[in-house]
Amino acid sequence: MYILSADNGTLSPAAGTAGKETASTADQSWEYTLTLENVSEKIFWFTDRPERNFGNVTTDYFFQTVWPNVYVKIAPNAILDGTIQPNELDDGLFLALRSPVYDSASKQVTFNVTLQNSTMTDKHPVNPVIFENIAVTINDNNQDSQVVEWVYTQMALLATLEPEGTEGKYYLNLEDVYPECYYMSLAPDRYAVTNTVGLLTDTWNNHFGDVPPNASITSYTSDGELQVNVFTLENPVYDSENTRITYTATLLANQTEADEYFYNPTLFIDAAKTDSCKKQMGADGFTGRFTVHNSSTASIWVVETSPGAPGSETAAQWDWWVNKYGEKYEIKGGGAKIFCIPDGGAPGGNFRFRMGCDDNGDNCKLGDATGPMAGINTLFEPSFGCKLNQENKKEIVPGCAFNPSANSTDFPKFPDCLTNPTSKNCPSIGGTDFFDVSTVDGYTIPLFLEVKGSNCRDGKGPRTTTDASMLDIASCPSDGKATLYSDNEQQNALIQAAAGISWLTKSGTSLQGCVSPCHWFEGSGIGDPHNPDPTPASDSPPFNSASYYCCIGTPDGPGNGSGKCAEGPSNGGKTYPITLTNYVKNLKAVGYKGYTWQYDDLEGTMTCNWGETISLTLVPGGGVPYDPATKWAYDGKKCSGGKKGSYSSLLACQQAKMKYNCETVTYATGPTVKYCIVDPQGTKTWDECQSSCTN
């Protein structure tokens, strides 16, 4: 690992790329130019564990000798830490560097750059960004194709060294540490993801075992001078209340005496390993571009449900999808798993999640496969496209998956696809990835989806994230006679009761999930009160209430995307629509952007070019979703769950403390609807919005 410092520098969009997002792992274009001025005459270096070596090389030697021998074939990943002008904000950039041009006389170096991630508010700036007091940490390249190697970055406002009592050992204290820790892979992989800072400390032994990592800390003296210190780190202790991390540190190389302060420190921890896709799968043709992170302290079991038809003529890829990942995998608290996606594509299927399970991933408190709550889950529904031809970016590589769900309405040239799905009868899945998060059946856990890619969008415009972090079971609402219609006297009696139907389901005091109206009408043993006479949705006339709340039926009925589902089941299809149930309105109110009902397409589906790096974080705020003792508190910006707080649910906290705007949604399959949605820039209280934002 090499550390290059400079007094100042500029990150500028490359010609013709302003406004474009980061390059994909498959598209090696370079969207930015990084120019560093008055660079240091020497570059500091240190080795990865278990070696404890360090030293300096001249900057001339590095660019004339080290770079041509180490980095020409594979562009390295790097981390730039600096102060953005004129706002003097300390930020970090995660980059891939290429083609340096170094002028020793002027002490200037210019790189072509791919910006993979950053702590900047504007993740993909279209105007030049000026930095001062720059340190660029250039990572080694990974030499082992069997593993993925990671480095970790933590940032804080201040750090101190205190003698530990043993010669050469200290306590390294990071004060006011940033709430996120940044994970970055070594090249040739281009993974750059974030996680909560406490997770790395909680799972330290899982990452490093008995061999402590080396780490550098770049910081500034009280005079503003950049300094670099190198340690071996052990035994992290995270004090979340005081935002402080303490490490036991063995000093390897120092420019700071003990008891001195480190201002604006950035800590780089190098490096932990996970198995590569080639090692996991035993073959080429897979890309580890989908990572699931567990931010909870408890284990989460991930269950991949395969589509019903192969979707690929390449047996090895299809065997992988069904047999390799068509099962459940445990991700321990603070852990992560890389899923290897076949380059030929993997259409359909979904990921479900279980918590509070036994050692086999069964008998779970959330997401169990059997019993009345079977099927009630927060769903992640990806359809992975086929790898594009690397020369023209248009043709599809041989062995591309086909779309087994193609219908003749959308694909008239393939009338036999649904009845006999083969590569001849069905269209190619193409070079596009599709992603959505769904609460159509109900929800159990919160999650956050982020795609580091180019040309990602939904029905409203560019978009790279789906935020479902606000899926709080305790916020699950009730619906009653004002919002629900019934065609059955027994059901009608329950709906007409003053309390209505609570979609919240419990087992004792443990929260099991929030069920959708569709599942209450069709199922038993869920909701409060339970439906004593469940009625399956009819897919042909006469349609029943379940048909409308599940959007099932012929084009003349509520299904197949017709507008009647969004309009409602009574009075000629004019009242009690699914879109105006409290279930949907409350999900919109807390800021959820995924699917709330079957044809919630405008913001529901996100599409991206093939090859992007996908990060799915489960329970991003930490904690345990089924814990009824969770309390919510407002910190001046947002409501967060934990052990302390005055509110029993996220919704209650937001309604009491945050502002709202009235937003209008025009559904392609139904009428225009207005929703009160929480907004940091909002102008109305909850009550004010409710009184003015009417349908």
N, C-alpha and C positions, 0 to 999 in steps of 0.2 A: 504494500500500500504506500503510495507516494502523496505528499502534501505540498502543494504549490501555493504560495501566497502572492498577493498583488495589492497595490494601493487602491485601485479602482478598476472598473470594467463596465462593459455594456453588452446586454443581451438584445439582439435585434432580429426581427423576423427576416428570414431569407427572402430574396426577391420572388414575388408571386405566391407566397405562402401565408401572408398576413391573414389572420382569422381562422386558419385551419388548425385542427386539433393535432394532438401528438401522433406521430407516425406509428403504424402498427408494427408488431413483431415481424410481420412478413414484408412490410414495405420499408426498405432501408433508404428512405429519403431523409433529408436533414433540414428541418424547418427554421432553424435559428443560426445566427452567427454570434459567437462569444469572443469578444476582444478584451484582453486583460492588459492593463497599463502598469508600468513600473513593477514588473514581477520580481520576485526575490532572486538573488544570485545563486542560491542553493535550494535544493529540494530535499525535504526530510523524508525518510522512509523507515518502515518497520515491517517485520515479518508476521505471518499468521502463526497461531499456536500449532504445535507445542514449542516451536522455536521462540526465543526471546531476543532476537537481534534487531538492531536499529542503526541508523547512521545518516549521512548526508551525501548527496552528489551535486555537482554543479548543474545549473539549469541547462547550460550548453551540452553537457554530457548526456543529460536525460533526453533531450530532444534529438540529439545526433546519434546516440547509441542505444539507449534503453527503448525509446519508442519504436524505432524501426525493427528491433529484434523481438519486442513483446506485443505491441499493440496494432501493427499495421494490418494484419489479417482479420483481427476481430477488434472492433472499436470497444474500448473499455467503458464501463459505467463509472460515474463520478458523482460526487456530492459537492455542490457549491454553497458555501455559507458566507453571507455578507449582509451589509446594511443597505437597504434600498433608499435612494434619495428621491425627492427631498423629504420624505416622511420619516426617515431614520428608523425604519422597521427592520428588525433582524429576521431574515428569511432563509430558507434552505431550498435548493433546487436539485432535482435528481435528473442527471443528464447521461446521455451517451455521447462521447467525444470522438471526433474524427478529423483527420487531415490538419494537424497543427502547423502553423507557419510562425516560426520564432525568429525575431530580429534581436540579436544580443545587444546591438548598439543602442537601440531605442528602448530596450527592455519591454518589448511588446510581443504578445503571442495571440494568435487568432485560431479558433476552432470552428469547424462545422458541428452543429449540436442538434440532437433530438431531445426535447424536453419531455421527460416521462412522467414527472409528478413534481409538486412543489408545495410549500406552505403559503405561497402568495394567494391573496384573495382572488386575483385574476389568474386562473390556472393556465390560460393560453393567451398571453398578452399579444395584442396586435400592434402595439407601439413599443419603441425601445425602452428597456428598463436599465437604469443606472445603479450600480452598486459601488460601495466603498468597503475597505477593510475586508478583503476577500481571502478566503482559504478554499482551495479546490482539492478535495481528497479523491485521488484517482485509484480505483480499486484494481486489484489483480484480476486477471481473467481466470476462469475456471478451467483447469486442465483435465478434469475427470468427467467424461460424458455420462457416468453412472449416477452422478449426484447433482443437485442444485445447491449452490453455496450462497449464504445470506450474510449481509452485514446489517447492523442495527444502528439507528441514529436517535439520540435523545438531545433535546435542547432545553435550556433553562436560562433564567436571568442572572444567576450567580452561582458560584461554586467555591468551596473552601477545602483545604487539606488540613487534617489534624493528625498528629502522631498517634498511632494505635498502641504503642508500647513495645512493639517488637522492631528491632532495627530494620529499616527499609520498608516498613509497612505503615500505611496511613488509613485514615477514614476519609474518603472522597465524598463530600456532601454536595448534591445538586439541590439548590433552593429555588422555589417557584418554578418547578419543572413543568414543561409544557404537557398538556394532558394526552398527547398522542406520541407514539413511538413509530418511527418510519423504518420499514423493512425494504431492503433492496438486494436483488440478486447480483451475483457476479456474472459478467458477460461470458458466454454468448446469450444467456437468458436475460430478459428485459423486464423482470417483475419489479414493481414498485408499489407497495401497498402500505396502509397505515393500520395501527391497532392501538388500543389503550395502553398507556405507559405502564400501568401496573401489571399487565399480562406478562411482559417479558421478565419482570422480577419474580412473579409467581411461578413461572415455568422455567426458571433459569437452568435447573438441573436437567430438564428434558432437552434443552438446547446444547448444553456444554458438558454435561456429565462431570467427570473428575479432572478434566483438563481446562482450567480457566482460560478465558480469551484474553488476547491483547486488545488494548483500546487506546486511541489517541483522544486528547481533548484540546481543541483549538479555542482560544479565548483571548481576551484583551486585558492589558494592564490598566491601571488608573490613568496612565498617560496616553492610552489608546494604541499601544504597541501590540501587534499580534504575537502570540506565543503558542508553542506546541509542547505538550507533555504526553508521555506514553506510560501506560500502566498495564499491569495484569490485574484483572478485576475478579472479585469473589463476593459471595454472600450479600447480594443486594437486599435492602430492606426499604420498602416503600411506605411512606406515611402519607396516605391520600388526603387526610384532613388538612395537613400543613403543606401539601404538595412538595414533598421532600423525599429524595432517594439518597441512601447512604450505602456506599460500597466499601469493602475492605480492599485496599489497593496496594500493590507492590510497585514502587516507582522504578521504571526502566530508564527513562530519559526525561530530564526536566529543565525547564527554563524559569521555574517558579519555586521559591522557597516555601516550606510549610508555614501555615498561618497567613499566607498572602491570599488575596482574593482573585478569582477568575471571573471576569465580567463577560456576560453574554456567551457562556460556554456552549460548545457543541461537542457531544461525545459520540465517537464512532467505535462500535464494537465489532470485531472481526474474528471469526466467522463461524456459522453453524451450517450443517449439511442436512439435506433431505434427498431421498432417492429420486433420480431422474426418471423421465417417462420410459426411456429405453430399458432401464433396469426394472422398473415396475412391470412393464408390459412384455418384456422379453423380445421386442421387435421394434423396428423403426416404423414411422408413419403415424406417430402420435405427438401431440404438442401439449405440454403441461401449462396451459394458459388459463385454467380455471382453479382458483384457490378458495377454499371455504375456511374461514377463521371463526373460532369459538371464543367470544369475548366474555362468556359467562364463567363463573367459578366452577360450575357443575359440568359434567360430561353431556354432550349432545350426540345422539345417534342420527346419522344422515342416511336416508333411504332413497335410493335411486329407483324410480319406477320406469321401466322401459316401455316404449310404444309397442303396439300389438303386432306390427309387421316389421321385417328386418330393415328395410330402407336402404340397403346397400348390397351390391353383388360381391363385395369384398368380404369373404367369410371371416377373416381374421378381425376386421374392424367390428363386424356385427357380433361375433362371439365375445369380443371384449365388452361391448355395451351391455349385452344381456347377462353374460356369465361373470365378467370381472367386477362390474359395478352394479349389477342387478341384485344388490343385497344391501345390508346395512353396515355402516362403518362408524365406529366410535371416535369422536374427537374430544379429547379431554379438555377440561377447562384451561383456557389460554392457548390451546394448541391449534394446529391448522393441518389441512390435507390438500395436496395438489391432485386434481383429477385430470387424467390424460385424455384429451379429446382426439378422436380419430381425424386425421387430415381429410379423409373422405366425407366427413360430416356425420351427424347423429341427429336425425329428425325426431321431434316429439319427445315424450316422456316428461317426468317432473321429479323434483327433489322434495321430500317430506322430512320432517324433523321430529325427534322424540327426546323427551327429557324425563328425569326422575325414574329411570329404568333399572331393572336388575342387571346382573353381569352379562346377560345375553342380549340386552337391548329390548327386552320384553317387559310386560307388566308395568307400563310407564304411566306417569302422572299426566304427561302431555303427549298427544300424538300416537296413542296406542293403536295397534292394528286391528284389535277386536273390541267388541262391546259397542254400546250406543254412540260413543264418540269416534268410532272408526270413520275415517274420511274427513274429520274436522282438523284442519291443519293450515298453517300458512304455507303456501306453495310457491316454489321457484320453478318456473316453467321455461327452460331454454330449448331452442332448436338450433343446433350448431351447423353452420354451413360448410361447404366444401372449400378446400384450399385452392386459391386462385393460381393460375399459371404465372410463374414469377417473371416471365419476359414481357407479356403484354397486359397482365392484370385483368384480362377479360375471360379468356378461355378457362375451362375447368380441367383440373388434372384428371387423368384416367382413374376410374374406380370411384367416382363421385357418387354419393348416396342419392337416392331418389326420394321424392316426397310421397309417402304412402297414403297421405290424407287428402291428396288433391281431388277436388270434385269437378265435375264437368261444367259447372256454372262458371267457375273461375278459370278452368283450364279446358276449354271445349275440345282441344285436340287430343285429350286423354280421357275418353268417356269410360274406359274399362278400368281405371286406376283403383277405384274403391272396391270393386268386386274381385279384381285379380291384380293386386299390387306387385308389379315387377318393374325392372328398369326400362323395359320396352313399353309398358302400359302407363307409366307415370313420368312426370317431368323431373328433371334434376332439381335437387334442393337448392342449387345455386351457391353463390359466394357470399351470402348474407347470414349473419347470426341474428336470431330473434330472442328477446328476453322479456319475460313479464313476471311480476309478483302478484299473486291472486289471493283474495279473501272471499271469493265467490261462495265457497262452501263454509266459511268461517275462518277463524284464525287462532293461533296458539302462541307463537313466539314473534318478537320483532326481529327485523333484519335490515341490512343496508347493502344494496347492490351498486358497485361502481365498475365502470368499464373504462380502461385506459386506451382509448382508440380514436380512430378518425371516422368522421361522417356518421356518428351516432345521433339518432333523432327519434322523436315520437310524433304523434299527429299534430303537435303544435309547433315543432321546430327542433333545433339542436338540443341534445340532452345526453348526458353520460352517466346519470345516477338514477336509481329508484330508491327513494327514502321511505322505508317501512319501519323505521326505528321507533315510531310512536304507536305501534300496535300493542296496546296495554289491555290485558284481559279485564282488569278491574273497571275500565272505561266502557265496557260492553253495555249497550242501552236496552231499553224495553220498547216495544211497539204495542199499540192497542187499537181501540175502535176508531181513533182519529186517523190512523195510517194504514191499517190492515183491513182487507176484505176477506170474508169467508163465505163459502157456498155450502156449509155444513153446520147444522144446528149445534152439535156438540162443540165443534171448534169455535163457532160463533159465541157460545156462552163464555168460553175462556177469554176470547178476545174482548168481549164486552165488559169484562170485569174491570174494576177501577184501576187495578195495578197493571193490567195488560199482560203481555208475555215478555219476560226477561230472557234475552238470548244468552245470558251468562249461565254456564253450567259448572257445578262444583261437585267434588267428592269429599264429603265432610267439610273441612274448611279449606282444602286445597282447590285452587282454581284449575278447571280442566280446559276451558276454552270459551270462545265466543262463537256461537253458531249463527248461521245465516237464516233468514226467513224461509228460504227454499228448504233447508234441511229440517226445520221444525215442522213444516207441513208434511214432509215425506217421512220423517223419522220418529222414533219413540225413545224415551229415556234421556232426552236432551231439552235444554231450556227450562224455564220455571214459570208456570207449571209445564209438566210434560204433556205432549199431545197424546190423548188417549186413543185417538182414531187416526193414525197416520194414513195419508192418501197419496199413493204414487202419482207423479205428474203424468197427465195424459198427453200423448203426442199427436192426438187427432181429436176432432170434435166428438162430444162436448168437452171443452177444456175446463179444468178446475183451477182452484187457487194456486195449487202447487205448480201447474203449468205456467202461470204468469210469473210467480216469484222465482221459478227455476228457468224461465224463458225457454220452454220446450214446446215444440209443436211444428205444424206445417207453416208455409209462408202466409196462409190466411189466419194463423193463430199467433201466439206470442213468440214462437221460436224462429230460428233461421235468420236472426237479425232484423225481424220486422219491427216496425215502430210500435206495435200493439203492446209489446212487453214493457216498454218504457212509459206507455200511457196508462196502463192499469187494467184490472180484470172486470170492472163493473161499469154500469151506466154507459154501455156501448164502448168500453175501452177508454173512459175519460178520467177515472178516479182510482185512488189507492195504488199508484204505480210503485214498483220496486225502487225507483229513483228518489222517491220522497219518503221512504221509510226512515226511521231514526237510525237503523243499522247503517244505511248508506250515508245519511247526512252527518252522522257522528264521525265516520271514517274520513269524510271530506273535511270536517271541522278541525280535526287534529293535524291535518296537513298531509295525510297519506296520499300517494300519487299512483298506486297500483290499481288493479281491477277491484271494484267493489261489487259489481254485478256482471252478468255474462257478456254484455255488449258495451262495457265501459272502455271503449277502444281508444278514445282520444289521447289519454295519457297512460293507458294500460300497457301497450306494447312498445318496446324500444328496439330499434334495428341498428345494426352496426356492420361494417365491413368485416370479412373474415380475418381472423388472426389476432384480434384484440385480446388483451389480458383482462380477465374477468375476476373480480374480487367480491365474494359474498361474505359479509360479516354477520354472524348470528348473535343475537342479544347484544347489540353494539354498546348499550349503556351499562353492561355488566348486570349482575344480580341474577335472580331466579324468577322467571315470569309467573310461575304458579304460586308464589309466596303471597298469601293474603296480607301479611304484615308490612308489605312494601309501602312506604310513604313517599309523597311527592313534595318537593320544595322548589320555590322560584329563586333563582340566583341573580335576578336583575336582567337576564337575557332570555332564559328558557327555563322550563320545568324539568327537573331530573328526579329519578327514583332512587331510593336508598333506605337506610334505616331511620333517617331523620326527616321530618317534614310535617306539614299541617294538613295535607290533603290525601285522601284515600285513593285517588286515581289521577292519571295524567289529565284527563278531560276536566275534572274539577279544578285542578291547579290552573290550567290554561284559562278556563272561564272566569276565574277569580282574578288573575293577575295579568293576562296578556290581551293584546288587541287583535281585532278581526277586520277583514274586508269582505264585502259581498261580491262574490265572483259568479259570472254567468257561464254556464256550460251548455253548449249546443250539441246534443247527441245526434249522430248520423242516423240513428234508428229511432228517433223519438223527439219529443219537444225540447224546448229550451228550459233549463232549470237553474235556479239561483241557490248558491250555498254560502253560508258563513264559514270562512276559512281563516284559521289563525295565521297571522302575518306579522313579522317583526316591524314592518313599516305600516301596520294597520292603524286605523284612526277611530274605530268604534269598540266599545266594550261588547261583551257577549250579548247582554240584554239589548243594547242599542242596535246591534246588527240583526238580532232576531226580530225586532219590531219593524225594521225597515226592509229587510231582505226577504220578501215574501213571494210565493209562487201562486 
